[in-house]
Amino acid sequence: MGRKMQALEAFRAAAEIRLRGSLSRWAVWALIRSGQVNDELGLREEALRDYQRAAAEPDHWHFRRLAQAGLEKPFKADFPGPILPP
């Protein structure tokens, strides 16, 4: 829809949601999505911080592979579609 900055703000807010002291599943997912949006905006350093933070979390939901894919190379959107590693 072209509202990347609005999406980025929402993902950043969601990335701070904690459940019993740890980041929630959706917070880790939001970190990855935030990294992807940052990559699309050309903000690679910020994207790397998001991916690193997501990768450092316990891998309860099997999102680490997505975070590591973002660390290896910048995300390129392939819309429409789910977030999947390259």
Residue pairs with C-beta under 8 A, 6 or more apart in sequence:
4 37
4 40
4 41
5 41
7 33
7 37
8 34
8 37
8 38
8 41
10 30
11 30
11 31
11 33
11 34
11 37
12 30
12 34
13 30
14 26
14 27
14 29
14 30
15 23
15 27
15 28
15 30
15 31
15 34
15 50
15 53
16 27
17 23
17 24
17 26
17 27
17 30
18 24
18 27
22 57
22 58
23 31
23 57
25 60
25 61
28 54
28 57
28 61
28 63
29 61
29 63
31 50
31 51
31 53
31 54
31 67
32 50
32 51
32 54
32 63
32 66
32 67
32 70
32 83
33 83
34 47
34 50
35 46
35 47
35 48
35 49
35 50
35 51
35 54
35 67
35 70
35 75
36 47
36 70
36 75
36 77
36 83
38 44
38 46
38 47
38 50
39 47
39 70
39 74
39 75
39 76
40 75
40 77
44 74
47 70
47 74
47 75
48 70
48 71
50 70
51 67
51 68
51 70
51 71
52 67
52 71
54 63
54 64
54 66
54 67
54 70
55 64
55 67
55 68
55 71
57 63
57 64
65 85
66 83
66 84
66 85
68 85
69 75
69 85
69 86
73 86
76 86
